[in-house]
Amino acid sequence: MAIDIARRKFIAALGGAAASWPRAAYAQQQTQPAVGFVSGRSADGSARYLAAFREGLKAAGYVEGQNVTVEYHWLDGQYGRLAALMADLVRRQVAVIATPGSDVAAVAAKTATATVPIVFGVGQDPVKLGLVASLARPGGNATGFNFFGEEVVAKGLGLLHSLLPNAVRLAVLINPANAPIAEATLSEAQKAASTVGLQIRILNAMTPGEIDAAFASFANERPDALFVSPDGFFSSRSGQFVTLTARDKIPAAYWNRDFVAAGGLMSYGTDLAETFYQVGVYTGTILRGTKPADLPVVQSTKFVFAINHQTARTLGIEVPPAMLSIADEVIE
């Protein structure tokens, strides 16, 4: 009898302890700082960049699920969601809003709050975008990484012209929903046109269907080449672009080597993994207590010029040896 009573007490105590474990784990999770991660890309095809962001967090002392919670918001080009999304993140008082690789998301975050820390990764001058007072002394609630979007567009167009010196008609595809990048691309394309005598045709696309429609328009007015503007949504559609350019035999230039790895002709741009990593580092640094105002904006130092030699051969393009010699990556 005494043994049965003792056994029942032991089981009851064990059951009480077990019941407390989920509550304890939940309480621990609730005490972790929350990061609102917002990207214009889709989750598909972003594994390398997500790993870089997490590695940056880890370098600053934070591991997701252990001492920080990250809420991921992949827009897949639906920039119209930004205002409501940012308002919600601010209302719930997340510890940091991280916007790697999206100028329009960074601007939306800055518009939504002057107090919640923001870590951005932008292609345009963050001072011109109104995100910081200066690169060395941001002076507000935002800081981050600048990967020189305008310079990338200018250099990419120059390399495309060197590869196709006889090209005259250039189609430039932009996403008008991503206004900062779209405007910068238009400006650089117009400069290139006046310098080397290109005829520029601007095409807009904000959805997969509109990308298809842009290519369908080539049946009436075929370009000699295509330049795809830097954009997070376009990044998530690399397979679609490669399929369409192969079908229509259109030489195309991009800003991200992922397009070239998928079968695109050429690209020039920053290593986006570096952007995501640095945003992760600064996010962790702010979680440790450093203010964004005290963290200078970091500028990109790594740019990649990639050529898919096999695609060039398929298109009947002879890549000059001088271009092959300066390429950082040649895919055979």
Helices and strands as residue ranges (DSSP letters): H 2-31, E 34-39, H 47-59, E 69-74, G 79-81, H 82-91, E 96-99, H 103-112, E 118-122, E 142-146, H 149-163, E 169-174, H 179-196, E 199-204, H 208-216, G 217-219, E 225-228, H 232-235, H 238-248, E 252-254, H 257-262, E 266-270, H 272-287, G 292-294, E 298-299, E 303-308, H 309-314, H 321-326, E 329-331
